[in-house]
């Protein structure tokens, strides 16, 4: 027990900048809106903008399974590959994204969180299919909830050819609505807050070991 306390003391005393928290504002989590034809593959990106400093993020992406099939996912530029926990199967009602940085420091960069590749089914009806985002939790390294504006995306399935006359309804009524959600809101998700605790403990342990090895190396060099 004394050894653990010693390691934590070394961590916080030797690494004073590790828990620096940037001033928090409204971040933006948004999915893209794209157009595709039947029996084709289309890519939807989920991006983070105006990032006030984030450590962990969890959200769900929903879509119409009768028209779309999620084929693959690819990591973006915000989190490292090792930070992400992907579901065992993509064939689920909703895609669940979970990520937490393996260091005790916020990520402050904007960019793509993840890329979702969909196959548009051959029998998909022409029209617009929403890609819904449901924020479960977003926190910084101090375990404070981050307020986010969440914007849904969409995939518009167009006709296979352009022989039809222009029959559009006019306007852009299909534009996805924007809603503000806070990370503490109940969403009916079966999220386990213990995940954040375990990830934080791993980060603490790793940082402590690093600091101990660094001090030993300095002692040897004397």
C-alpha positions, 0 to 999 in steps of 0.5 A: 500500500505504501508503495502504491501511495509513493508511486502516485505521489511521484506521479503528481509531484513529478508531472505537474502538467498532467492534469491541466484542464482547458477552459470548457465550452460547447463542443460539436459532434456531427455526422456527415450527410452524403448521397449514394446509389443503390448497391454502392458503398458510401462513407459517413464520417463522425467529426469533433469540432470546437474541442475544449479538451476531451479524455473519454467519449461514448456515443451510439450511431443508429441507422435503417437496417432495411436499407443500409448495412454497416460493413466496416469502421475506421479510426479517425485522427482524434483518438489513437487506435489503442484508445478505442474499444470496438464492438465484437460485431457490427451486426447490431441495432446500433453501433457503439463507439467507446474511447478513452485516452491511455494517458492522463492528458486531454486531447485538444485537437479537432478532427474525424472521430471515426469513419463508417462505411455502409453498403446501400442495399439493392432494394433500398427505396429512394429517399433520405435515411438518417444516421442518428447520433446519441451521446452517452458520455463525454468527459475530460481528464478531471472526470467533468462532463463535456457539453456537446451539440450533436448533429445527425447525418444522413444518406440520401439514396438517389435514383440509379439513372437520371432519366426521370423528370425533376420531381423534387419537393423543394426546400431542404426539409430533410436537413437533420435537426440539431439538439443539445445533449449533456453527457449526464443525460439518461439514454437507456444505454447499458453503459458501465461507468466502471469502464472509465474507472478501470481505464483511469487506473491503468493510466495512473499505474502506467504513469507511476511506473514511468516516473519510478523508472525515470527516477531510477535512471537518474539515480544511476546516472549520478 
